[in-house]
Amino acid sequence: MRVGIGYDSHRFVAGRPLILGGITIPHDKGLDGWSDADVVAHALTDAILGGAGLGDIGRLFPPHDPRYRGANSIELLSKATVKAIEAGHPPQQADITVIVERPKLAPHIAAMEARLAEAIIVGAMEVSVKAKTNEGMGWIGRGEGVAAIAVCVLG
């Protein structure tokens, strides 16, 4: 058994959709980033790559590489999963915490879990997504962005 931990954060910007865990969430702002800036998928990608001993998302999908401009982060997560499987370390279970003040994510959690489970080729019960606020503290508490932490168990 191997374990990987991932983290990502992005700031809110106007004019982009908010995509978390592969799901478009209704909100007046999206996240700034080279790809679609899905912090949930990015954190889980890093957890998988780290647990498999394959580095991080920036090594596999270099930032500012024109091939990844606007990339769908769920597709990148799927590609990282295949790399981990090829290395002999398939994902077994994932646990993700999303830290954001607004919007409320509770209505979208089940859809995010299902989308992430599909991407990492595990059963729906093997992915857990939790949403937390930062109780109004710091940049997240001021509504400036979103962060996510992911842990993944690999075989």
Phi and psi in degrees as a GROMACS rama.xvg file:
@    title "Ramachandran Plot"
@    xaxis  label "Phi"
@    yaxis  label "Psi"
@TYPE xy
-129.236  155.18  ARG-2
-132.055  137.239  VAL-3
-125.714  148.764  GLY-4
-122.784  137.923  ILE-5
-133.172  153.392  GLY-6
-143.331  145.621  TYR-7
-154.845  155.726  ASP-8
-150.493  147.495  SER-9
-144.027  150.561  HIS-10
-87.9346  153.295  ARG-11
-74.1214  144.459  PHE-12
-142.046  154.932  VAL-13
-77.9224  154.801  ALA-14
86.3724  8.77806  GLY-15
-129.683  149.466  ARG-16
-73.375  151.866  PRO-17
-92.294  113.169  LEU-18
-117.37  121.423  ILE-19
-133.847  125.933  LEU-20
60.9283  29.3987  GLY-21
80.4631  4.819  GLY-22
-114.086  134.131  ILE-23
-80.2628  121.805  THR-24
-104.333  127.517  ILE-25
-61.2569  122.359  PRO-26
-164.989  158.946  HIS-27
-79.523  -8.90722  ASP-28
-137.627  158.924  LYS-29
-116.269  -166.483  GLY-30
-108.508  141.782  LEU-31
-82.8501  133.206  ASP-32
177.015  167.572  GLY-33
-69.4521  -42.5287  TRP-34
-89.828  -148.528  SER-35
-80.0089  -0.972786  ASP-36
65.0749  31.3505  ALA-37
-74.7064  95.8072  ASP-38
-61.5394  -31.4473  VAL-39
-66.8324  -50.8381  VAL-40
-63.3941  -37.7195  ALA-41
-65.8101  -44.2315  HIS-42
-62.7176  -42.7257  ALA-43
-67.5215  -37.6022  LEU-44
-59.344  -45.898  THR-45
-63.9861  -37.7509  ASP-46
-62.8664  -43.0522  ALA-47
-66.9711  -48.3278  ILE-48
-63.0521  -42.5409  LEU-49
-63.988  -44.8529  GLY-50
-63.3338  -30.6961  GLY-51
-88.1105  -0.930171  ALA-52
73.0472  29.9069  GLY-53
-111.177  20.1516  LEU-54
86.0699  -135.383  GLY-55
-140.179  176.941  ASP-56
-59.8614  -36.2401  ILE-57
-67.8538  -28.3071  GLY-58
-74.2656  -42.127  ARG-59
-78.4686  -37.6717  LEU-60
-128.683  81.2197  PHE-61
-56.6411  134.192  PRO-62
-62.3665  145.456  PRO-63
71.3659  6.54703  HIS-64
-74.1622  123.697  ASP-65
-57.7308  -22.3156  PRO-66
-65.8073  -22.5949  ARG-67
-108.37  8.06569  TYR-68
-63.6303  119.405  ARG-69
72.9971  13.0041  GLY-70
-59.3416  148.318  ALA-71
-78.0304  115.262  ASN-72
-67.5102  -24.9852  SER-73
-66.6043  -37.7062  ILE-74
-64.744  -39.0506  GLU-75
-65.3054  -40.7884  LEU-76
-60.3465  -42.8326  LEU-77
-62.4846  -41.8775  SER-78
-65.1249  -39.6249  LYS-79
-65.0013  -37.9807  ALA-80
-61.2637  -44.4791  THR-81
-60.8119  -42.2065  VAL-82
-60.6399  -42.5289  LYS-83
-64.7217  -42.0328  ALA-84
-62.7874  -44.7763  ILE-85
-61.2588  -29.0931  GLU-86
-83.021  -0.0173332  ALA-87
89.0992  16.1425  GLY-88
-130.442  73.0119  HIS-89
-69.1007  140.407  PRO-90
-60.1337  141.589  PRO-91
-114.386  -38.4343  GLN-92
-159.462  146.698  GLN-93
-137.445  143.997  ALA-94
-133.06  123.408  ASP-95
-126.807  136.789  ILE-96
-116.541  126.978  THR-97
-106.074  129.611  VAL-98
-112.005  114.442  ILE-99
-158.464  140.808  VAL-100
-78.4956  -50.336  GLU-101
-144.078  143.677  ARG-102
-80.9754  166.182  PRO-103
-71.9223  134.216  LYS-104
-100.446  -10.5063  LEU-105
-48.1798  -43.303  ALA-106
-67.1834  -11.7265  PRO-107
-111.966  -4.70415  HIS-108
-59.871  -48.5408  ILE-109
-60.2464  -40.5237  ALA-110
-66.7637  -39.3705  ALA-111
-63.7711  -45.2211  MET-112
-59.153  -44.1544  GLU-113
-64.7717  -42.5823  ALA-114
-66.1218  -42.9074  ARG-115
-67.0197  -41.5221  LEU-116
-60.1794  -42.4294  ALA-117
-61.015  -42.5681  GLU-118
-66.9433  -33.9618  ALA-119
-101.922  7.83226  ILE-120
60.7594  51.3117  ILE-121
-132.322  167.735  VAL-122
-68.8981  155.388  GLY-123
-57.9375  -32.3402  ALA-124
-75.0325  -5.47227  MET-125
-94.9393  2.77413  GLU-126
-124.843  128.329  VAL-127
-122.847  129.881  SER-128
-120.609  130.106  VAL-129
-123.535  145.153  LYS-130
-114.388  133.874  ALA-131
-131.23  152.609  LYS-132
-96.4477  174.505  THR-133
-106.867  21.0961  ASN-134
52.2062  34.6743  GLU-135
77.992  3.3235  GLY-136
-93.9594  145.901  MET-137
66.0099  -167.318  GLY-138
-64.7463  -34.9315  TRP-139
-69.0066  -44.4103  ILE-140
-60.8513  -30.8055  GLY-141
-81.4589  -0.293714  ARG-142
78.4114  27.2247  GLY-143
-87.1124  -15.1024  GLU-144
179.155  -166.075  GLY-145
-134.886  144.157  VAL-146
-128.42  157.785  ALA-147
-144.667  144.053  ALA-148
-123.477  134.479  ILE-149
-131.579  143.773  ALA-150
-124.606  135.907  VAL-151
-133.491  132.202  CYS-152
-95.1446  131.263  VAL-153
-121.743  155.287  LEU-154
